[in-house]
Amino acid sequence: MSPGPQQQPTLNRAFGTTLAKLRTERGWTQEFLSFESNLTRNYISLLERGERSPTLHTISRIAAALGIGEAQFIQLTVDEARRPSGGKGGD
């Protein structure tokens, strides 16, 4: 079952929150992550703000750059989306 239209923004925000958390835990800038994942810094920024939906290929590239598995990245995102704050982070 695919996410409904109202779930997608929540998942995008949760993905962005998770991405930003993992990146900052490593002390990385968006620029460094963009270099490591071969994505643009602007795209990393859009993902972190929840303004873009990542493809599976993008998730794989970012997970590899961060040194975690794709499944773990997705599970962290789902866990974030299920938090009471609704994937908004820091609330």
Backbone hydrogen bonds in HBPLUS format (Angstrom, degrees):
<---DONOR---> <-ACCEPTOR-->    atom                        ^
c    i                          cat <-CA-CA->   ^        H-A-AA   ^      H-
h    n   atom  resd res      DA  || num        DHA   H-A  angle D-A-AA Bond
n    s   type  num  typ     dist DA aas  dist angle  dist       angle   num
A0007-GLN N   A0004-GLY O   3.01 MM   3  5.30 138.1  2.19 107.9 119.8     1
A0008-GLN N   A0004-GLY O   3.31 MM   4  6.60 148.0  2.42 158.3 166.5     2
A0011-LEU N   A0007-GLN O   2.91 MM   4  6.19 160.1  1.95 159.5 165.9     3
A0012-ASN N   A0008-GLN O   2.82 MM   4  6.03 159.0  1.86 158.0 164.3     4
A0013-ARG N   A0009-PRO O   2.92 MM   4  6.12 161.5  1.96 148.5 153.0     5
A0014-ALA N   A0010-THR O   2.89 MM   4  6.07 158.9  1.93 147.0 153.6     6
A0015-PHE N   A0011-LEU O   2.81 MM   4  5.96 156.5  1.86 147.9 154.2     7
A0016-GLY N   A0012-ASN O   2.95 MM   4  6.16 161.7  1.98 146.8 151.8     8
A0017-THR N   A0013-ARG O   2.84 MM   4  6.07 159.6  1.88 152.5 157.9     9
A0018-THR N   A0014-ALA O   2.93 MM   4  6.05 162.7  1.96 147.7 152.6    10
A0019-LEU N   A0015-PHE O   2.81 MM   4  5.99 164.5  1.83 154.3 159.1    11
A0020-ALA N   A0016-GLY O   2.91 MM   4  6.05 170.3  1.92 151.3 154.0    12
A0021-LYS N   A0017-THR O   2.97 MM   4  6.09 156.9  2.02 145.4 152.1    13
A0022-LEU N   A0018-THR O   2.93 MM   4  6.14 170.3  1.94 156.8 158.9    14
A0023-ARG N   A0019-LEU O   2.91 MM   4  6.05 160.2  1.95 152.9 159.0    15
A0024-THR N   A0020-ALA O   2.89 MM   4  6.00 168.9  1.90 150.4 153.6    16
A0025-GLU N   A0021-LYS O   2.89 MM   4  5.97 151.8  1.97 149.0 157.0    17
A0026-ARG N   A0023-ARG O   3.13 MM   3  5.41 136.8  2.33 101.3 112.8    18
A0028-TRP N   A0023-ARG O   3.13 MM   5  5.44 163.3  2.16 152.3 147.3    19
A0027-GLY N   A0024-THR O   2.89 MM   3  4.74 151.5  1.97  99.0 108.4    20
A0033-LEU N   A0029-THR O   3.06 MM   4  6.37 166.8  2.08 152.3 155.3    21
A0034-SER N   A0030-GLN O   2.84 MM   4  6.01 153.4  1.91 146.9 155.0    22
A0035-PHE N   A0031-GLU O   3.05 MM   4  6.32 151.8  2.13 144.8 151.7    23
A0036-GLU N   A0032-PHE O   2.93 MM   4  6.22 164.7  1.96 154.7 158.5    24
A0037-SER N   A0033-LEU O   2.88 MM   4  5.96 148.6  1.98 150.6 158.0    25
A0038-ASN N   A0034-SER O   2.86 MM   4  5.54 116.2  2.28 135.0 148.3    26
A0039-LEU N   A0034-SER O   3.03 MM   5  4.76 148.7  2.13 133.4 140.8    27
A0044-ILE N   A0040-THR O   3.06 MM   4  6.43 158.7  2.11 150.6 156.2    28
A0045-SER N   A0041-ARG O   2.93 MM   4  6.19 158.3  1.98 149.5 155.4    29
A0046-LEU N   A0042-ASN O   2.92 MM   4  6.24 156.0  1.97 148.5 154.9    30
A0047-LEU N   A0043-TYR O   2.90 MM   4  6.16 157.1  1.95 151.8 157.8    31
A0048-GLU N   A0044-ILE O   2.90 MM   4  6.16 162.7  1.93 152.7 157.4    32
A0049-ARG N   A0045-SER O   3.03 MM   4  6.25 141.9  2.18 145.0 154.9    33
A0051-GLU N   A0046-LEU O   2.89 MM   5  5.15 150.5  1.98 164.7 159.5    34
A0050-GLY N   A0047-LEU O   2.97 MM   3  5.06 156.1  2.03 105.5 113.1    35
A0059-ILE N   A0055-THR O   2.96 MM   4  6.28 162.2  1.99 152.4 156.9    36
A0060-SER N   A0056-LEU O   2.92 MM   4  6.11 157.7  1.97 147.1 153.1    37
A0061-ARG N   A0057-HIS O   2.99 MM   4  6.26 155.8  2.05 147.7 153.8    38
A0062-ILE N   A0058-THR O   2.93 MM   4  6.16 165.5  1.96 157.0 160.5    39
A0063-ALA N   A0059-ILE O   2.86 MM   4  5.92 166.0  1.88 151.7 156.4    40
A0064-ALA N   A0060-SER O   3.00 MM   4  6.07 161.4  2.03 144.8 150.0    41
A0065-ALA N   A0061-ARG O   3.05 MM   4  6.22 157.7  2.11 142.0 148.3    42
A0066-LEU N   A0062-ILE O   2.91 MM   4  6.16 152.0  1.99 150.9 158.8    43
A0067-GLY N   A0063-ALA O   2.86 MM   4  5.99 116.4  2.28 138.7 155.6    44
A0068-ILE N   A0063-ALA O   2.98 MM   5  5.19 165.5  2.00 146.5 147.1    45
A0067-GLY N   A0064-ALA O   3.13 MM   3  4.96 143.5  2.27  94.3 105.3    46
A0073-PHE N   A0069-GLY O   3.01 MM   4  6.31 159.6  2.05 150.5 156.2    47
A0074-ILE N   A0070-GLU O   2.90 MM   4  6.18 164.8  1.93 155.3 158.9    48
A0075-GLN N   A0071-ALA O   2.84 MM   4  6.03 157.2  1.89 146.2 153.1    49
A0076-LEU N   A0072-GLN O   2.89 MM   4  6.11 159.3  1.93 151.4 156.6    50
A0077-THR N   A0073-PHE O   3.01 MM   4  6.27 149.7  2.10 144.3 153.1    51
A0078-VAL N   A0074-ILE O   2.87 MM   4  6.18 159.7  1.91 153.7 158.7    52
A0079-ASP N   A0075-GLN O   2.87 MM   4  6.06 163.5  1.89 151.7 156.6    53
A0080-GLU N   A0076-LEU O   2.95 MM   4  6.14 153.5  2.03 141.0 148.2    54
A0081-ALA N   A0077-THR O   2.90 MM   4  6.18 154.8  1.96 149.2 156.3    55
A0082-ARG N   A0078-VAL O   3.03 MM   4  6.27 139.2  2.20 145.6 156.1    56
A0083-ARG N   A0080-GLU O   3.18 MM   3  5.28 152.6  2.26 101.4 109.6    57
A0086-GLY N   A0083-ARG O   2.84 MM   3  5.55 165.9  1.86 126.4 131.1    58
